[in-house]
Amino acid sequence: MTRTRFVRWNGDWLEIEPEVAGVLNGWVLEDWEDDSLGWGRRFDDVPYAFDEPEDSEAVTTARVGWDVLAGDPIVSNNSLTLPGDATSGIETPAPTTAGTWSFEFQFQTISDGTGAFTPNIIREDTDNRWRISVIENGGLELRYDEGGSTSTVVSSTWPVDTDPHTVSAVHDGDGNWELFFDGVSEGTETETFMPSNPEIFAPINTADHDLDVTRIEVF
């Protein structure tokens, strides 16, 4: 008997058909509700674990931990703060590269300055990776590095302010990418490059002020 998988997505339920769920090998959700850097909530290697919308909670399986990549990240009041006095970031094993998937994060920053907040969506090393750059001068870019050479796939802008914002990138198995800012599409492009040995996902802050990250989802 074929059953349907439901995943909680920003307060709503997203139905994932079994044939789609079957090509994914991991889901990460982090909203810092436990005020801990060591534990997150992860859907991992369970493409046919099921839940129903009326249960009000998504299936929770083995939890994932975050390691400090640089600096002194702080978790408190259901939020991750990446201090801006020096480069700071965290990392966890990359959840997936196969099939159609989406990466979304919510952040809140303060004023303008220099530097950027750069979530590495899929990363083998600094020379081979996919990343989103939220730049303090107002730039918003979806980029990839291949063999140390950087290419910008989608380029847009964002209002540099202290309001909370949501950024997401959607990728499918044909190499199509779409970048969203607060639910509005900022552009699409096709690029099939993918690191040959992706290892980690890493939100990194190189800006000159603190940055608060309130939610991260990958599925």
VENVENKA-V847361 format. One record per residue. PSI is psi in whole degrees, -180 to 180 (none if undefined). BURIAL is # if it has 16 or more other ideal C-beta (glycine too) atoms within 10 Angstrom, else .. D_FIRST is the distance of its C-alpha to the first C-alpha in whole Angstrom. Layout:
psi->[PSI;PSI]
burial->[BURIAL;BURIAL]
d_first->[D_FIRST;D_FIRST]
This chain:
psi->[128;129;165;141;137;136;136;130;103;42;-13;171;129;126;124;119;147;-38;-27;-46;-31;-19;-4;147;12;151;137;135;128;123;12;25;-23;5;42;139;-21;-18;139;-171;126;136;113;124;35;60;-16;31;138;156;161;146;-36;-12;-17;-4;139;160;130;124;-149;133;150;146;155;137;147;122;-39;153;-155;74;148;134;121;154;43;39;147;126;123;104;148;4;-13;163;131;149;166;168;156;158;137;131;-37;152;-8;152;-160;128;166;143;129;141;153;138;161;128;179;129;-167;176;-136;157;-167;159;124;90;121;108;-53;125;125;-48;-174;-16;-14;103;163;140;156;134;116;104;141;-17;4;1;148;117;141;121;162;152;127;113;29;-5;129;134;140;123;-47;131;131;-163;165;154;116;103;-173;11;153;142;157;130;138;152;135;134;142;173;-13;3;15;132;145;134;132;143;118;42;-2;131;131;-1;159;156;156;126;120;-4;137;134;140;-26;66;137;-40;159;132;110;126;135;117;10;168;16;164;150;132;128;119;-19;141;131;136;130;none]
burial->[.;.;.;.;#;#;#;#;#;.;.;.;.;.;.;#;.;.;.;.;#;.;.;#;#;#;#;#;#;#;#;#;.;.;.;.;#;.;.;#;#;#;#;.;.;#;#;.;#;.;#;.;.;.;.;.;.;#;#;.;.;.;.;#;.;#;.;.;#;#;#;.;#;#;#;.;.;.;#;#;#;#;#;#;.;.;#;#;#;#;#;#;.;#;#;#;#;.;#;#;#;#;#;#;#;#;#;.;#;.;.;.;.;.;#;#;#;#;#;#;#;#;#;#;.;.;.;#;#;#;#;#;#;#;#;#;.;.;.;#;#;#;#;#;#;.;.;.;.;.;.;.;#;#;.;#;.;#;.;#;.;.;.;.;#;#;#;#;#;#;#;.;.;.;.;.;#;#;#;#;#;.;.;.;.;#;.;.;.;.;#;.;.;#;#;.;.;#;.;#;#;#;#;#;#;#;#;.;#;#;#;#;#;#;#;#;#;#;#]
d_first->[0;4;6;10;13;16;20;23;25;29;28;26;22;21;17;16;13;11;13;16;16;15;19;20;21;23;24;27;28;32;34;36;35;36;40;39;39;37;34;32;28;26;22;22;20;17;15;12;13;13;15;16;19;20;21;23;23;21;19;22;22;25;28;30;34;37;40;43;44;47;49;49;46;46;43;44;43;39;41;41;45;46;50;52;55;53;50;47;44;41;38;34;32;31;27;26;28;25;23;24;25;28;30;32;35;37;41;44;48;51;54;55;56;55;52;48;45;43;39;38;35;34;37;38;42;45;45;41;39;38;39;40;44;45;48;51;53;50;49;45;44;40;42;41;43;43;46;48;48;47;45;45;42;42;45;46;47;47;49;51;51;49;46;43;41;37;37;34;33;30;29;27;27;30;32;32;34;34;36;36;39;38;36;38;37;40;40;37;38;36;37;35;37;35;36;36;35;34;35;35;35;38;40;43;46;50;51;54;53;50;47;44;40;38;35;33;29;27;24]
